[in-house]
Amino acid sequence: MTTPDSDPAGWRPFEDEGFLSLVGPVLLREEGDGISVAFRAEPKHANLIGVVQGGMMMTFADRALGYAAMRAAGGANCVTVQFEMQFVSAGRIGETITMTPEVVQRTNSLVFLRGDARCDGRIVATATGVWKILRRRPEAGPG
């Protein structure tokens, strides 16, 4: 798989004015029925020992899998109901980390997904989760 560094064609910013805007930028590439998501680890993503903070990896994977869940649900909003991550190796500052989510199963009300966060073919973390398909769009909060 090509990363944004080796092939910028097809990658675009993942637009989000919420929490993701604080930790991004995150890039998105739509590929047929699937997607790939990527971010370049910057100093702001570092933990106390100088590698990518686990919370950043979880945020990245939750967004990647959640977006794939919404696509699998025909564009319906989805919310995370279960999420698990295993940290396999360290993500280093300066590396580009990618994930290509896989839909394991979709039912009428749930989407089950998994994905590997990778850097140059090395698995950094694995994630699995379940997303609830919402029947109506959540109401916007105050203000």
FIMI-637008 format. One record per residue: residue number from 1; y, x, z of N, C-alpha, C, O in turn. Coordinates in Angstrom, 3 decimals, padded with zeros to 6 digits. Layout:
% residues N
  nr      n.y      n.x      n.z     ca.y     ca.x     ca.z      c.y      c.x      c.z      o.y      o.x      o.z
 NUM        Y        X        Z        Y        X        Z        Y        X        Z        Y        X        Z
...
***
This chain:
% residues 143
  nr      n.y      n.x      n.z     ca.y     ca.x     ca.z      c.y      c.x      c.z      o.y      o.x      o.z
   1 -001.185  000.833  000.000  000.000  000.000  000.000  001.245  000.876  000.000  001.297  001.878  000.712
   2  002.221  000.518 -000.770  003.459  001.274 -000.786  004.358  000.804  000.345  004.334 -000.365  000.729
   3  005.143  001.717  000.867  006.082  001.393  001.936  007.485  001.342  001.354  007.693  001.762  000.216
   4  008.446  000.840  002.110  009.811  000.781  001.597  010.349  002.148  001.182  011.207  002.226  000.303
   5  009.859  003.236  001.803  010.345  004.571  001.442  009.845  004.995  000.075  010.597  005.576 -000.708
   6  008.562  004.708 -000.228  007.995  005.197 -001.475  008.224  004.249 -002.644  008.180  004.679 -003.796
   7  008.465  002.983 -002.378  008.683  002.005 -003.439  009.582  000.889 -002.910  009.086 -000.124 -002.419
   8  010.896  001.067 -003.007  011.792  000.057 -002.451  011.764 -001.271 -003.214  012.259 -002.280 -002.711
   9  011.188 -001.280 -004.425  011.155 -002.515 -005.218  010.338 -003.573 -004.497  009.227 -003.321 -004.030
  10  010.910 -004.752 -004.418  010.199 -005.860 -003.814  010.465 -006.045 -002.335  010.196 -007.121 -001.802
  11  010.978 -005.049 -001.660  011.299 -005.173 -000.229  012.706 -005.731 -000.084  013.617 -005.339 -000.814
  12  012.878 -006.636  000.852  014.201 -007.192  001.141  014.354 -007.349  002.644  013.357 -007.419  003.363
  13  015.589 -007.405  003.129  015.786 -007.604  004.562  015.214 -008.953  005.010  015.364 -009.961  004.320
  14  014.564 -008.958  006.161  014.095 -010.194  006.782  015.291 -010.756  007.534  015.668 -010.256  008.594
  15  015.877 -011.797  006.972  017.108 -012.361  007.535  016.804 -013.128  008.815  015.955 -014.020  008.823
  16  017.496 -012.782  009.892  017.330 -013.450  011.178  018.552 -013.143  012.023  018.819 -011.984  012.338
  17  019.286 -014.169  012.387  020.484 -013.963  013.201  020.159 -013.989  014.686  021.054 -013.809  015.511
  18  018.902 -014.209  015.044  018.499 -014.277  016.446  018.073 -012.918  016.976  018.664 -011.890  016.646
  19  017.034 -012.933  017.807  016.581 -011.737  018.504  016.253 -010.589  017.557  016.566 -009.435  017.851
  20  015.632 -010.892  016.432  015.228 -009.833  015.504  016.423 -009.012  015.024  016.280 -007.829  014.715
  21  017.605 -009.637  014.960  018.791 -008.893  014.526  019.154 -007.796  015.525  019.833 -006.836  015.162
  22  018.719 -007.924  016.759  019.011 -006.910  017.773  018.106 -005.695  017.654  018.494 -004.597  018.051
  23  016.900 -005.875  017.114  015.935 -004.773  017.059  015.645 -004.307  015.636  014.950 -003.309  015.447
  24  016.165 -005.014  014.632  015.891 -004.672  013.238  016.692 -003.480  012.792  017.278 -002.776  013.615
  25  016.726 -003.242  011.500  016.297 -004.167  010.454  014.780 -004.164  010.246  014.096 -003.160  010.447
  26  014.294 -005.326  009.838  012.906 -005.512  009.443  012.926 -005.926  007.978  013.776 -006.713  007.562
  27  011.998 -005.401  007.203  011.931 -005.689  005.767  010.719 -006.550  005.458  009.708 -006.496  006.158
  28  010.831 -007.343  004.404  009.789 -008.277  003.993  009.508 -008.090  002.509  010.423 -007.878  001.713
  29  008.245 -008.170  002.151  007.859 -008.185  000.741  006.813 -009.273  000.570  005.775 -009.268  001.231
  30  007.108 -010.217 -000.338  006.164 -011.293 -000.630  005.295 -010.850 -001.790  005.793 -010.390 -002.818
  31  003.970 -010.996 -001.612  002.996 -010.501 -002.578  001.989 -011.602 -002.880  000.980 -011.728 -002.186
  32  002.254 -012.396 -003.905  001.351 -013.502 -004.218  001.302 -014.484 -003.066  002.326 -015.041 -002.671
  33  000.111 -014.697 -002.525 -000.049 -015.601 -001.388  000.259 -014.939 -000.054  000.375 -015.629  000.959
  34  000.393 -013.614 -000.031  000.564 -012.892  001.219  001.926 -012.245  001.344  002.772 -012.337  000.455
  35  002.110 -011.588  002.475  003.345 -010.864  002.754  003.020 -009.515  003.380  001.927 -009.307  003.907
  36  003.970 -008.619  003.316  003.965 -007.391  004.107  005.323 -007.308  004.784  006.339 -007.729  004.231
  37  005.322 -006.761  005.983  006.540 -006.618  006.767  006.596 -005.163  007.224  005.559 -004.552  007.481
  38  007.806 -004.606  007.327  007.947 -003.194  007.693  009.211 -002.967  008.505  010.177 -003.725  008.412
  39  009.182 -001.899  009.307  010.410 -001.408  009.941  010.305  000.104  010.074  009.215  000.660  010.209
  40  011.456  000.750  010.034  011.516  002.189  010.256  011.861  002.384  011.723  012.872  001.877  012.209
  41  011.012  003.122  012.418  011.220  003.368  013.847  012.446  004.258  014.041  012.499  005.387  013.554
  42  013.415  003.730  014.755  014.672  004.425  015.027  014.737  004.806  016.507  013.946  004.296  017.301
  43  015.647  005.676  016.892  015.772  006.049  018.308  015.922  004.841  019.250  015.473  004.901  020.394
  44  016.539  003.760  018.792  016.694  002.581  019.648  015.351  001.909  019.950  015.274  001.073  020.850
  45  014.293  002.260  019.213  012.965  001.680  019.432  012.117  002.511  020.389  010.981  002.140  020.683
  46  012.652  003.631  020.881  011.872  004.565  021.702  011.698  004.076  023.139  012.568  003.419  023.710
  47  010.535  004.426  023.700  010.313  004.190  025.128  010.677  005.471  025.893  011.297  006.371  025.326
  48  010.298  005.557  027.168  010.686  006.692  028.000  010.042  008.007  027.585  010.533  009.070  027.962
  49  008.945  007.963  026.812  008.317  009.218  026.381  008.596  009.529  024.911  008.008  010.451  024.345
  50  009.494  008.759  024.296  009.975  009.088  022.968  009.156  008.573  021.799  009.347  009.029  020.671
  51  008.247  007.632  022.038  007.521  006.983  020.943  007.921  005.510  020.912  008.645  005.047  021.794
  52  007.458  004.774  019.908  007.890  003.380  019.746  007.438  002.542  020.947  006.265  002.537  021.322
  53  008.394  001.844  021.528  008.179  000.954  022.668  007.182 -000.137  022.308  007.272 -000.725  021.230
  54  006.233 -000.414  023.196  005.247 -001.459  022.951  005.872 -002.813  022.699  005.358 -003.587  021.891
  55  006.964 -003.117  023.369  007.638 -004.396  023.162  008.181 -004.531  021.748  008.213 -005.635  021.204
  56  008.610 -003.426  021.144  009.052 -003.473  019.746  007.881 -003.772  018.845  007.995 -004.578  017.921
  57  006.738 -003.124  019.102  005.544 -003.374  018.291  005.120 -004.839  018.405  004.719 -005.447  017.413
  58  005.205 -005.403  019.604  004.815 -006.804  019.797  005.799 -007.749  019.117  005.388 -008.740  018.514
  59  007.084 -007.454  019.206  008.090 -008.268  018.527  007.863 -008.248  017.026  007.882 -009.291  016.373
  60  007.650 -007.061  016.483  007.407 -006.887  015.056  006.171 -007.678  014.615  006.225 -008.411  013.627
  61  005.072 -007.532  015.335  003.826 -008.211  014.965  003.942 -009.725  015.137  003.424 -010.480  014.314
  62  004.608 -010.174  016.190  004.781 -011.617  016.403  005.568 -012.230  015.251  005.240 -013.321  014.786
  63  006.597 -011.536  014.792  007.385 -012.064  013.685  006.588 -012.038  012.387  006.630 -013.000  011.620
  64  005.863 -010.954  012.130  005.070 -010.850  010.897  003.998 -011.937  010.851  003.872 -012.643  009.850
  65  003.228 -012.073  011.925  002.163 -013.070  011.946  002.741 -014.484  011.965  002.200 -015.385  011.324
  66  003.837 -014.680  012.698  004.458 -016.006  012.762  004.995 -016.459  011.412  004.874 -017.631  011.055
  67  005.584 -015.543  010.666  006.087 -015.895  009.341  004.919 -016.240  008.414  005.004 -017.177  007.620
  68  003.838 -015.481  008.519  002.642 -015.779  007.722  002.050 -017.130  008.116  001.529 -017.850  007.264
  69  002.127 -017.476  009.391  001.635 -018.785  009.849  002.440 -019.909  009.202  001.866 -020.902  008.755
  70  003.759 -019.762  009.150  004.597 -020.793  008.547  004.299 -020.938  007.062  004.288 -022.054  006.542
  71  004.060 -019.840  006.381  003.668 -019.916  004.959  002.334 -020.640  004.804  002.166 -021.463  003.905
  72  001.382 -020.324  005.692  000.062 -020.964  005.619  000.146 -022.448  005.933 -000.693 -023.231  005.486
  73  001.159 -022.836  006.702  001.358 -024.236  007.088  002.274 -024.961  006.106  002.812 -026.017  006.439
  74  002.459 -024.431  004.935  003.272 -025.081  003.916  004.749 -025.127  004.237  005.456 -026.025  003.779
  75  005.234 -024.159  005.030  006.650 -024.107  005.370  007.008 -024.817  006.658  008.163 -024.776  007.081
  76  006.037 -025.474  007.297  006.308 -026.139  008.580  006.613 -025.085  009.643  006.079 -023.977  009.596
  77  007.464 -025.431  010.590  007.728 -024.528  011.701  006.467 -024.364  012.529  005.681 -025.298  012.688
  78  006.288 -023.160  013.054  005.144 -022.838  013.904  005.644 -022.082  015.125  006.653 -021.380  015.058
  79  004.936 -022.227  016.244  005.269 -021.494  017.459  004.028 -020.767  017.962  002.903 -021.246  017.818
  80  004.258 -019.611  018.548  003.170 -018.808  019.088  002.606 -019.484  020.329  003.351 -019.811  021.253
  81  001.281 -019.696  020.353  000.641 -020.243  021.559 -000.280 -019.219  022.213 -000.618 -019.355  023.389
  82 -000.687 -018.201  021.469 -001.499 -017.115  022.029 -001.243 -015.883  021.179 -001.176 -015.967  019.952
  83 -001.100 -014.729  021.841 -000.835 -013.488  021.133 -001.424 -012.345  021.936 -001.263 -012.279  023.154
  84 -002.107 -011.448  021.245 -002.704 -010.288  021.908 -002.516 -009.061  021.028 -002.607 -009.138  019.803
  85 -002.255 -007.931  021.670 -002.084 -006.691  020.921 -002.802 -005.559  021.628 -002.784 -005.448  022.854
  86 -003.432 -004.724  020.822 -004.042 -003.500  021.322 -003.294 -002.327  020.699 -003.119 -002.273  019.481
  87 -002.856 -001.395  021.531 -002.129 -000.216  021.067 -003.155  000.889  020.824 -003.821  001.346  021.754
  88 -003.275  001.312  019.568 -004.323  002.235  019.156 -003.823  003.676  019.123 -004.528  004.586  019.561
  89 -002.628  003.890  018.613 -002.020  005.221  018.582 -000.512  005.055  018.665  000.008  003.944  018.557
  90  000.178  006.153  018.855  001.633  006.076  019.019  002.338  005.957  017.677  002.000  006.650  016.718
  91  003.328  005.064  017.625  004.258  005.039  016.507  005.374  006.014  016.836  005.925  005.981  017.937
  92  005.706  006.869  015.903  006.704  007.904  016.161  008.048  007.542  015.530  008.117  006.881  014.493
  93  009.097  007.990  016.183  010.440  007.755  015.675  010.560  008.438  014.304  010.175  009.596  014.138
  94  011.102  007.699  013.331  011.245  008.194  011.969  010.164  007.679  011.039  010.318  007.751  009.820
  95  009.059  007.154  011.592  007.985  006.626  010.764  008.300  005.199  010.317  009.034  004.470  010.984
  96  007.730  004.820  009.177  007.804  003.436  008.720  006.485  002.762  009.067  005.414  003.224  008.675
  97  006.578  001.671  009.800  005.405  000.935  010.256  005.339 -000.370  009.473  006.336 -001.081  009.356
  98  004.165 -000.681  008.939  003.980 -001.870  008.116  002.880 -002.752  008.687  002.031 -002.292  009.450
  99  002.904 -004.015  008.310  001.835 -004.950  008.651  001.681 -005.936  007.505  002.666 -006.450  006.977
 100  000.440 -006.195  007.129  000.099 -007.229  006.159 -000.764 -008.255  006.880 -001.967 -008.046  007.038
 101 -000.164 -009.367  007.324 -000.912 -010.356  008.102 -002.047 -010.986  007.305 -001.973 -011.116  006.083
 102 -003.079 -011.368  008.010 -004.231 -012.051  007.417 -004.442 -013.382  008.135 -004.575 -013.430  009.358
 103 -004.470 -014.457  007.355 -004.788 -015.768  007.918 -006.308 -015.839  008.050 -007.029 -015.744  007.057
 104 -006.782 -016.003  009.265 -008.218 -016.092  009.539 -008.702 -017.519  009.306 -009.750 -017.743  008.700
 105 -007.916 -018.487  009.801 -008.288 -019.902  009.671 -007.047 -020.758  009.864 -006.176 -020.432  010.671
 106 -006.970 -021.854  009.122 -005.919 -022.857  009.327 -006.599 -024.188  009.532 -007.465 -024.587  008.753
 107 -006.196 -024.879  010.598 -006.672 -026.233  010.836 -005.491 -027.183  010.636 -004.434 -026.760  010.170
 108 -005.657 -028.444  010.979 -004.539 -029.388  010.850 -003.388 -029.062  011.782 -002.241 -029.398  011.488
 109 -003.676 -028.411  012.906 -002.618 -028.184  013.890 -002.423 -026.725  014.289 -001.454 -026.410  014.980
 110 -003.319 -025.819  013.872 -003.240 -024.433  014.303 -003.462 -023.468  013.138 -004.131 -023.795  012.157
 111 -002.882 -022.267  013.272 -003.140 -021.183  012.327 -003.565 -019.963  013.151 -002.869 -019.561  014.083
 112 -004.707 -019.383  012.799 -005.245 -018.202  013.470 -005.003 -017.005  012.552 -005.343 -017.044  011.370
 113 -004.413 -015.941  013.103 -004.058 -014.774  012.287 -004.420 -013.476  012.976 -004.658 -013.426  014.182
 114 -004.454 -012.409  012.155 -004.613 -011.052  012.684 -003.895 -010.100  011.744 -003.612 -010.425  010.591
 115 -003.610 -008.921  012.265 -002.973 -007.902  011.438 -003.014 -006.547  012.101 -003.082 -006.445  013.326
 116 -002.975 -005.509  011.294 -002.920 -004.131  011.777 -001.545 -003.563  011.469 -001.076 -003.643  010.334
 117 -000.898 -002.989  012.477  000.336 -002.243  012.261 -000.085 -000.838  011.863 -000.836 -000.180  012.583
 118  000.402 -000.380  010.710 -000.049  000.901  010.152  001.133  001.797  009.810  002.242  001.337  009.540
 119  000.855  003.078  009.833  001.797  004.084  009.360  000.999  005.101  008.566  000.138  005.783  009.122
 120  001.271  005.211  007.277  000.562  006.147  006.401 -000.956  006.012  006.532 -001.671  007.014  006.568
 121 -001.442  004.779  006.602 -002.871  004.529  006.687 -003.439  004.585  008.091 -004.553  004.115  008.320
 122 -002.705  005.147  009.034 -003.143  005.232  010.431 -002.853  003.918  011.146 -001.742  003.397  011.041
 123 -003.822  003.376  011.867 -003.581  002.159  012.634 -002.849  002.529  013.924 -003.311  003.358  014.707
 124 -001.697  001.891  014.120 -000.889  002.098  015.317 -001.242  001.038  016.359 -001.331  001.336  017.550
 125 -001.443 -000.202  015.905 -001.779 -001.302  016.806 -002.461 -002.410  016.009 -002.293 -002.513  014.794
 126 -003.223 -003.226  016.704 -003.822 -004.411  016.092 -003.346 -005.628  016.863 -003.110 -005.559  018.070
 127 -003.206 -006.745  016.158 -002.717 -007.966  016.797 -003.522 -009.164  016.310 -003.949 -009.222  015.157
 128 -003.716 -010.110  017.208 -004.317 -011.395  016.857 -003.511 -012.475  017.555 -002.883 -012.229  018.585
 129 -003.532 -013.667  016.989 -002.804 -014.748  017.620 -003.099 -016.097  017.010 -003.746 -016.222  015.971
 130 -002.594 -017.108  017.705 -002.739 -018.498  017.287 -001.344 -019.113  017.294 -000.587 -018.945  018.250
 131 -001.009 -019.832  016.210  000.280 -020.500  016.084  000.052 -021.991  015.945 -000.831 -022.427  015.207
 132  000.854 -022.774  016.661  000.821 -024.238  016.603  001.747 -024.684  015.492  002.897 -024.252  015.417
 133  001.239 -025.557  014.624  002.049 -026.117  013.542  002.823 -027.304  014.112  002.226 -028.248  014.630
 134  004.142 -027.254  014.016  004.985 -028.342  014.515  005.143 -029.399  013.437  005.268 -029.079  012.255
 135  005.136 -030.630  013.839  005.278 -031.740  012.897  006.734 -032.049  012.589  007.033 -032.701  011.589
 136  007.630 -031.590  013.431  009.054 -031.792  013.157  009.785 -030.513  013.521  009.301 -029.696  014.303
 137  010.931 -030.365  012.949  011.743 -029.175  013.203  012.333 -029.260  014.605  012.860 -030.305  014.989
 138  012.251 -028.162  015.387  012.861 -028.183  016.721  014.367 -028.419  016.632  015.032 -027.965  015.701
 139  014.875 -029.127  017.605  016.321 -029.383  017.656  017.049 -028.085  018.016  016.559 -027.272  018.801
 140  018.210 -027.919  017.430  019.021 -026.749  017.757  019.507 -026.862  019.187  019.781 -027.956  019.680
 141  019.611 -025.731  019.842  020.101 -025.700  021.220  021.590 -025.946  021.265  022.234 -026.079  020.224
 142  022.149 -026.009  022.475  023.579 -026.243  022.618  024.409 -025.071  022.063  024.005 -023.910  022.125
 143  025.552 -025.416  021.535  026.567 -024.466  021.135  026.247 -023.630  020.012  027.059 -022.796  019.612
***
